[in-house]
Amino acid sequence: MQNDRRRIWDLSPPVDADSPLFPGDEPYRLQWTARRSPSCPVNLSVVSSSPHVGAHADAPLHYGDAERAIDALALDPYLGPCRVIHAIGCGPLIRPEHLAHAAAELPPRVLVRTAQRADRSWRDDFSAYAPETLAWLAARGVRLVGIDTASVDPADSKTLDAHRQLLHHDLRVLENLVLDEVPEGDYELIALPLRWVGACASPVRAILRELTC
């Protein structure tokens, strides 16, 4: 059996107590509940955190009352052919014209890189999706969208118009990805959410893999 030597890109930022998060979200905390000693054979820890810290998948429950939690979602959208499209320097909103150059024969998953380097500290002027862009992608058969910023909506949005489009078109979403080293092109995406019962989101260890060696 031959080794799979396809290159892998890790899209998940490290998560620690200093990870950027929306004001009001719970930061990542790790505490030790047991340490190895003559009377204890293992180290044990407990973690508390908002599920929206680091790379994560939002569930429809996050932006819709009585909608599905993360454990109720099918895994298919989070696994399979994916296109990375660069819209670096696009400004506050990603519009269809920023993606049109790479729109031919889109796979069901699209990740958009908006920055040269993903932010490691909170800022509220990040790029987000224009609502019409999500409708445009859905009309082309896209079932999952991703972004290298904190949200598909601007930080100061109260109406969450982009999230409304996710709900309307039943799109899945990944946020806080790190796409710094990823060229435009097609890949295999693997970004499975945890089966956290009743949760509005889940962390993911998102990766891209080369389609061929």
C-alpha positions in Angstrom: 0.0 0.0 0.0 1.5 3.3 -1.1 1.7 6.2 1.3 -0.5 9.2 0.6 1.9 12.0 0.0 -0.6 14.7 -0.9 0.2 18.0 0.7 -2.0 19.2 3.6 -2.8 22.7 4.6 -3.9 23.2 8.2 -6.6 25.9 8.2 -7.2 26.1 12.0 -5.5 28.7 14.1 -4.1 27.7 17.5 -6.6 28.3 20.2 -5.5 29.7 23.5 -6.5 32.3 26.1 -5.4 35.1 23.8 -7.4 34.0 20.7 -9.5 36.8 19.3 -13.2 36.6 19.9 -16.3 38.7 19.6 -16.9 40.9 22.6 -19.0 39.0 25.1 -17.9 35.6 24.0 -16.3 33.2 26.5 -12.6 32.9 26.0 -10.8 29.5 25.9 -9.7 28.3 29.3 -7.9 25.1 30.3 -7.6 23.9 33.9 -6.0 20.8 35.3 -8.2 18.6 37.4 -5.5 16.0 38.0 -1.8 15.8 37.5 0.4 12.7 37.4 1.8 11.8 40.7 2.5 8.6 42.8 -1.2 8.5 43.5 -2.5 9.5 40.1 -1.4 7.8 36.8 -2.7 10.5 34.4 -3.0 14.2 33.6 -6.6 15.4 33.3 -7.9 18.7 32.2 -11.2 20.6 31.7 -11.8 23.1 28.9 -14.4 25.8 28.7 -14.9 28.1 25.7 -17.3 29.6 23.3 -17.7 27.2 20.4 -17.0 30.2 18.1 -13.4 30.6 19.2 -10.9 29.6 16.5 -11.9 27.8 13.3 -15.5 26.7 13.7 -18.8 25.7 12.0 -21.9 27.6 12.9 -25.2 25.7 13.2 -28.5 27.1 12.0 -29.4 27.4 15.6 -26.9 30.2 16.0 -28.9 32.5 13.8 -32.4 31.0 13.9 -34.8 30.1 16.7 -35.9 26.5 16.7 -33.3 25.7 14.0 -31.0 22.7 14.0 -28.1 22.4 16.5 -24.7 21.3 15.3 -25.2 17.6 16.3 -28.3 17.4 13.9 -26.4 18.4 10.8 -25.3 16.0 8.1 -21.5 15.8 7.6 -21.4 15.6 3.8 -21.1 19.4 3.3 -17.9 19.5 5.4 -16.0 16.9 3.4 -15.2 16.8 -0.3 -14.1 19.0 -3.3 -13.5 22.6 -2.5 -12.3 25.8 -4.2 -10.2 28.5 -2.6 -10.8 31.9 -4.1 -8.7 35.0 -3.4 -10.5 38.3 -2.8 -7.6 39.9 -0.9 -8.2 43.6 -0.3 -11.8 43.4 -1.4 -12.9 45.9 1.3 -15.8 45.5 3.8 -17.9 43.1 1.7 -17.1 40.2 -0.7 -19.2 40.8 -3.8 -19.9 38.5 -6.7 -17.4 40.5 -8.9 -14.6 39.6 -6.5 -15.2 35.9 -7.1 -16.3 35.8 -10.7 -12.8 35.2 -12.0 -12.9 31.7 -10.4 -16.5 30.9 -10.8 -16.4 28.4 -13.6 -17.6 24.9 -12.6 -17.6 25.6 -8.9 -17.5 22.6 -6.6 -20.0 22.5 -3.7 -17.6 24.1 -1.2 -16.0 27.6 -1.5 -13.5 29.2 0.9 -12.7 32.9 0.4 -9.3 34.4 1.4 -9.7 38.1 2.1 -6.4 38.9 3.8 -2.7 38.4 3.3 -2.4 37.2 7.0 -5.2 36.1 9.2 -5.6 38.3 12.3 -4.3 37.0 15.6 -6.0 39.8 17.6 -9.5 41.2 17.5 -10.4 43.9 15.0 -13.9 44.9 13.9 -13.2 46.0 10.3 -12.8 42.6 8.8 -14.2 41.6 5.4 -17.5 39.8 5.3 -19.9 38.4 2.7 -22.4 40.6 0.9 -25.8 38.8 1.2 -26.2 38.7 -2.6 -22.9 36.9 -2.9 -24.2 34.0 -0.8 -27.3 33.8 -3.0 -25.1 34.0 -6.1 -22.9 31.1 -4.8 -26.0 29.0 -3.8 -27.4 29.5 -7.3 -24.3 27.9 -8.6 -24.6 24.8 -6.5 -22.4 25.7 -3.5 -23.5 24.1 -0.3 -20.7 25.3 2.1 -18.9 28.6 2.3 -15.9 29.7 4.4 -14.0 32.8 5.2 -10.7 33.8 6.9 -12.4 36.3 9.2 -14.5 36.2 12.3 -17.9 36.2 10.6 -19.8 36.2 7.3 -21.5 39.4 8.6 -19.8 42.7 9.5 -19.0 43.0 13.2 -21.5 45.8 13.8 -24.4 44.1 11.9 -27.6 43.8 13.9 -29.7 42.2 11.1 -27.2 39.5 10.1 -28.2 39.6 6.5 -25.5 37.2 5.4 -26.5 34.7 8.1 -30.1 35.1 6.9 -29.0 34.0 3.4 -27.2 31.0 5.0 -30.5 30.0 6.5 -32.6 30.7 3.4 -30.4 28.6 1.2 -29.5 26.0 3.8 -25.8 26.7 3.4 -23.2 25.5 5.9 -20.4 27.9 7.0 -16.9 27.8 8.3 -15.4 30.9 10.0 -12.0 32.0 11.4 -10.1 29.9 8.8 -6.4 30.5 8.2 -5.8 30.6 4.4 -2.5 32.6 4.5 -0.5 30.0 2.6 -3.2 28.5 0.4 -3.0 29.3 -3.4 -6.2 29.7 -5.4 -7.4 26.5 -6.7 -9.2 23.2 -6.0 -8.6 20.9 -3.0 -10.3 18.3 -0.8 -11.8 19.9 2.3 -12.0 18.0 5.6 -13.6 20.1 8.4 -15.9 17.9 10.5 -17.7 19.5 13.4 -18.0 17.7 16.8 -21.3 16.1 17.8 -22.0 18.6 20.6 -25.6 18.0 21.4 -27.7 21.2 21.4 -24.7 23.5 20.6 -25.0 26.5 18.3 -21.5 25.8 16.8 -18.5 23.5 17.0 -14.8 23.8 16.7 -13.3 22.2 13.6 -9.8 21.1 12.7 -10.1 22.2 9.1 -7.6 21.0 6.5 -7.2 21.1 2.8 -5.5 18.3 0.9 -4.1 18.2 -2.6 -6.4 16.4 -5.1 -3.4 14.6 -6.7 0.2 13.9 -5.7 
